[in-house]
């Protein structure tokens, strides 16, 4: 049967329910769909969808997050495509909706992430598994480290330096752990930051993420040269993804910060 739902952009989306052939163009959502036992229904993903390891490799990569292979997507004949407002572009949505039902999700906060999981459950007739996953993640959030008042920046890019800012899921995670991010007052969700702005921010620690730019040990001296009194910490960016990653992230983050 057909079902009509309203996505996070307020668009009405009509699709065959429950969907049997799903393309997901967002890594965190792909991971979530596997967490809802939809491995047989997922027929397309992005090349950046790398979780759950050992399972996602069996699904054909038909896109990036900012580019798509329309012929490859047409070939897998999806009855529902799921995208995310930040991860994917407006142009991708406009192109794909000419041919397929496209549902746009949006995740900017921890609460949004819980809602996304529940929405995926409702979209795919997996309401009970979605509720169970949300409850399991909520239990893990109780185990996140509590770091009150430590001033930090979460660095995602190099040349130019870019950090996490306001209205982002990662910032919501930092808030939950008690970090203070001085760059939430900067313009944009991922502001570019100069050396001078880093120095003026009075940071206790600096988090260098492994993705999207792959920060490694060799990059630490670069930051130490202008932040000699700031603790520089390498972090696995995947541990700040929404969805099932948090089930292992809580233990990882405790090991980093306690």
N, C-alpha and C positions, 0 to 999 in steps of 0.2 A: 504494500500500500504506500501511497505518498503521504509525506508529513511535511508541514510547513512550520519553521521555527524562525525566530528573530535573532540575528547574530549581534555581536558587540558594537557594530556600526549602525544598528537599527535597520538592517536590510532583512527583508523576508526571503528565506531560502527554502525552496521546496525540493525534496529529494525522496528517493525510494527508501522506506524504513522497514527493517533496519538495514543500513548500508552493507553491502557485501564486497564492495571494491573501493577502498579508501586510499586516497593519496594525501599524505601529510607533508607539509613544507616547512615544518618547524621542529627542530631537534627535541625540544622539551615535550612537545605534544606527541611526537612519534614515540618517545619513551613512555609517555603516559598511556598511549593506546595499547602498547605491548603489556603494560601493567594491568590493563583491563582485559587481558586474554583475547586480544583481537589479532593475533599473529596471522591467522588465515585470511583476514579481511584486508590487511594492509598490502597494497599492490604497488605503491610508489612512495619514495622518500627523497630527501635531499642528500647530497654527498656528505653533508655535515651531520646527518643523523647517524650517530655512532653507538648509540645505546638503545636497547640492552646488547652488550657485546655478546657475540655468539648466536644472536638471533636476527638482528637487524640486517646483517650482511646478506640474508636470504631474500631481502626485498630490493627490487630494482631501484637504483638511483636515477631520478628523472629530472633533477633540478639542483640548483643551489638555493640559497635563501633569497638572493637578489636577481637571479636569472633562472629561466626555465627552458627545458627542451620540450616544446609543445608537441612535436611529433611523438616523442617518447611517452608523454602523458596521454595523448590520444590512443596510443597503442595498448596501454593497460586498461583502458575503458573504465575510468572511475565513475561510480555513481555518487561520490561525495569527495570534494577536496577541502581540506582544512588548512587554513593559513593563520598567521598571527600578525597583528597590526604593525608591531615594531620589526619583527624578523623579515617580513615580506613587504613588497612595495604595492602601492596603489595601482601601478601599471600592471603588475602581475595579476592582481584581482580582476581588473577590468578586462584583461585579455582572456583569462580563464573562464570568467562568468559568461562569455559568449557561447561556450560549449558545454559547461558542466555546472552543477550546483556547487557554490563556493561559500563556505562558512568562515567568517573572520572572527577569531578569538582575540582577546587582549589581556595581557598580564603585565601589570605594573607593580603589584604589591603581593605580599604573602596571601592576603585574603582573596585577591584575584586568582592566584594560583589554585587555591582550594576550589573556588567557583569554577575555574576552567576544568578541573578534574570532574566535578559534578556535571558540568555541561557536556563533557565528552561522554559520560555515562548515559545521560539522557539522549544524546544524539545517536548513540550506537546500541541502545537497549542493554546497557551494562550498568544500570543504576546501583545495584547492590555491590558489585565489585568496586565501583567508584567510591561509594560511601566507605567501604572497608579500607581503601587506599588512603582516603582523606584522614580517617581515624588513625591509621598507622603513622602517617606523616605528622599529624598533630602530636602524637606521643613522642616522636623524635624531636620536634621543636622544643618540647619541654626540657630536652637534654642539651640544648645549645649552650655554649659557654656564655657566661655573664661578665661582660667587660664594661664596667661603667666609666664613662668619661674619657676614654682613650681617643685622642684625636687621630684620625686616620684618613688616608686617601687610597682608593682602589684604582690602580692604574691598568688600563686596558689597551693602550696603544703607544707607539713610539714614532716620533717624527711626523706629526707633532705629538707631544705627550697629551694623552686624553685620559680622563678619569670618569668614574661613575658619578652622576649627579642626581638631581631630584627626579621623582616620578619613575623610578626604575625598580625592578624586582630586587636587584642586588642591593640597592640602598635600603630597601625594606628589610632585607636580611641583616645588614649592618645595624640598622635601627634596633632590630629585635635583640641583637647581642649587646647593645649598649654603646656602640662606637659613635663618635661624633665626627661627621664628615663636613669640614668647612666649605666644601665646594658645592653643597646643595643650594647655595645662594647664587651660584654662577648661572649664566645664561645657557639654556639647553640641558638636555638630559645626559649628554656625554661631553662636557665642556673640554676644550683645549686649555692646557695649563702651562704657563711659562716657568722657567727655573725660579724666577723671582717670586712668583705666586706660591710655588711650593715652599720656598724659604719663609715667606711671610705667614704661612698657614699654621706655624707652631705645631707641627705634627709630632706625635709620640711614635707613630709607626707608619710605614708605607707598605701597602700590599701590592705586590707585582703578580698579576694574574698570568696563567699559562695560555690563556686565549681571550680574545681573538689574536692579539700579538703574543707570540710564544716567549714570554720572559723566562730567562734561565739564570743560573748562578753567575754566569759571566756578565750579566747586566747590573749586578748589585754595585760594583765599584763606580759605575757611571752615576748612580744616584747618591752614593756615599760622598762623591766629590763635592756635591753642593748641599747635602743633608748629612753632615758628619755625625750629628748627635741623634739622628732618627733611626730607629730599628727598621731594617728592611727585611720583609718577610715574603718569600715566594709562596703563592697559593695556587692550588689546582682550580682553575676557573670552572671546571665541570661540577665542582661541589657547590657552586652558586647557581646551578640551573634549577628551574622549577620542575615539579613532577617527581618521579620516583627516586631521583638522585639524592634527595634529602634523606632517604632511608639510610644511606651510608655517610652522608655529609656531616651529620651531627657528631659522630665519633671522630671523623677526620678533623673537624673544627675544634673539638675539645682538645685533641692532641696538639693542635697548633697554638692554642691560646690559653692553655691551663698548665 
